[in-house]
Amino acid sequence: METDVIAIIGPQCSTIAHIISYVANELQVPLMSFASDATLSSIQFPFFVRTMPSDLYEMAAVAAVVDYYEWKIVTAIYIDDDYGRNGIAALDDELTARRCKISYKVGFPSNAKRSELLNLLVTISNMESRVIILHTGAEPGLKLLSLANGLNMMGNGYVWIATDWLSAYLDANSSVPAETINGMQGVLTVRPHIPKSKMKSNLMSKWSSLSKKYNHSDLRLNAYGFYVYDSVWAVARALDAFFDDGGRISFKNDSRLRDETGGSLHLEAMSVFDMGKKLLDKIRQVNFTGASGQVQFNAQGELIHPAYDIISLIGNGVRTIGFWSNYTRLLSTVLPEDLYLKPPNTSLANQHLYDVIWPGETAQKPRGWVFPSNAKELIIGVPNRFSFKEFVTLDNGTGKMTGYCIDVFTQALSLLPYPVTYRFEAFGSGTKNPHYDQLVQKVVDNEFDAAIGDIAITMSRTQTLDFTQPFIESGLVILSPVKKHITNSWAFLQPFTLGMWCVTGLSFLVVGAVIWVLEHRINDEFRGSPRQQLITIVWFSFSTLFFAHRENTMSTLGRGVLIIWLFVVLIIQSSYTASLTSILTVQQLDTSIRGLDDLKNSDYPIGFQVGSFAEEYMVKELNISRSRLKALGSPEEYAENLKLGPKKGGVMAIVDERPYVELFLSTNCKIAVAGSDFTSRGWGFAFPRDSPLQVDLSTAILTLSENGELQRIHDKWLKTGECSADNTQFVDSNQLRLESFLGLFLICGAACVLALLIYFGIMLRRYLKHEPPKSISAEPGSSKSKRSLKRFFSFVDDREPPKQKRSLRLSGSSMPTTPTSNVDIERPVRPIRNGGVVNIES
């Protein structure tokens, strides 16, 4: 730096790069570095230019691999310097973004002894995670892998992922000892992606020739070599542009650069590059295709489109199983340069890698964790219930927890391929049911390692905890007191409500009266004495119920009304028959609550179980006032409050989860479920976020369900009594209400009114035609209006004159030309020959 430097290429070491970056800043000299440390940036060091991908991208690729194989926890081993610490910090951030985490971090100095490394690996072997990320240099990394192989940590169940140091070592050395390769079988590593090109092939060929010339034939180019080569060309191209733009080389001394007393660094000999900023701008503007691919920097001074190869060590070589590109931030088997030609597709469904042979020579993906042999005893919280002890109960004498949920948990644990040490700790006093939100919060606060029991899986709880697969359904249902329909000698009246019976009977009479009005003037079957006409109306009305009416309708209006009425009768008759059949063959239950709407619209008290999430659900989701809710602590309180009812200090209904309800109903025959479940939930065991034990227990619960063991446990603890078959599901009353047929009655009523209006309109017209106004006024006595009304009704009541016939005697074959007088011909005259007489029928 004492010889007037205008650019610095290197170093590769991140620790040294930090120091030199300060010097480059002060002297305003561009620093072209291959250091991958993510904390080195142009924000802190304006003259720092990174000419290879940052560790941010490398760790994103490693985290993508971990997430792709669904491993949730990993162990990180790193060399304890800026490169190691900062790289693992970047990995931690990337894993956290994917809901994964580093469960154990361990660093070691670069000069660590073999015994220290052995102790480190022994400690890791006792941890639960079997996914190990190795972020070191080549020499300590190879030593660690060799020691791990000796400790049988390269066998079945383990996953080793090395950062790019391993790929750089393998690419740079043509001859790796067989012992070293054999000890790394199944290890994954990443390598900066270098696209295939003619320039790359030519450089490798030239390098091979030079290495043979100088007797270093075993030394080959790795990714760093390509980046170094392109860094030199980037500076050369930038200098061309710098000089073409009028740039010149000049320096000036800075009085602040001087040694302290007795110093030997000769800082005063260093000079500041006058046009360092201009050269830096030209470097950042370079854009060419080099041996490493496209050389172009973004606004942050990083290479565009960083990408990595995902490599698996197998046999004597390596196999590329896929690629990671910052362009899509996903894993793919498609070359990154091919992806750049298309719009980025960031769907996780597109992720894919080729198959891997894992450590232990197995193609089955390792689970990634085991229960540690020296793990602490798990403290599992269990609710100490006061009621419904069939689910969970504490024996005060022995302190043992038993019940349905306990059996499910222990049976599921027995299916795990590793032992789990645990102890139950009761939560709650046992004098009342505990609040389950407080129980699960203790898992969140790490006071309990897990919580098992009758714990409902709710949305709010899943935001802070992980739950196993549900082992029983537990939707909320409504309990309500019921009464049975008694089938007696008057059972035939039960299909219709009183209102329905009244309206139906009245409708029969009304329709009969309407038909009588429409038919009375022209139909002899609807005439006679008042007593005969009344009997005809009643008989005709009710005989239509069986379609047995004998009277013929002659008027068009009467036939129209009758057709509509017979359709109504058909619907009513069919409904009555179906309802009566159901009443006589199925036991019916009746309740004042028929579902969720009745519950919300009333103002009566509603009961819920102490500690249940039902209280908050009704308040927050159903908007039911908290003042209406009443906490109940036992099945006895359930029955007592439902028996009393809301008017005597009890409750209108109770909202609880189905498993409790089924157990309660098995011994309470006068109570039933109203409506159907209005939530769809289940019970599960609660674990902290990303707990591997949660995943394995979920698989075990599914196994219990498939092999029938779960049902056996259910039958053991939750036996249903004689009442359960009758009232576990509410059967709504089959009594038919007026509301169901209101539309039919309205249609029929409208038809009757319309027919009457038309009929009286026609009668009024005929009356006026038949009785001129002057003849009406001629009568003495009553007033004109009364006389007119009386004569009108008399006209309507009169029998319409029968249609007359004329008989004409034929003389020879000639027809008389003059007809008889006063013949009202309403239809065309149609002669009907009958012997020697022609009947003219109108």
Disulfide bonds with the S-S distance in Angstrom:
Cys669-Cys723 1.47
